Amino acid sequence: MNLNKQQIAILRLLAFGETQKEIAKILNLSKSQINRLLKDSIQELSARNKTNATVKAVLLNII
């Protein structure tokens, strides 16, 4: 897996229950940037959706 720091931060915040809007505010990024980084993370982890990507990241000790 080759996730960057922003992708890892997004998955970590999702795991803690933050919404994409809240994550955008926390990381000082636009919602569209969050969506793009999340989409790339989902593909990188071969996940079905953001929940599945978050679970995979936890199981793989990425976050």
Secondary structure as UniProt FT lines:
FT   HELIX           5..15
FT   TURN            16..17
FT   HELIX           20..27
FT   HELIX           31..44
FT   TURN            45..46
FT   HELIX           50..59
FT   TURN            60..61
//
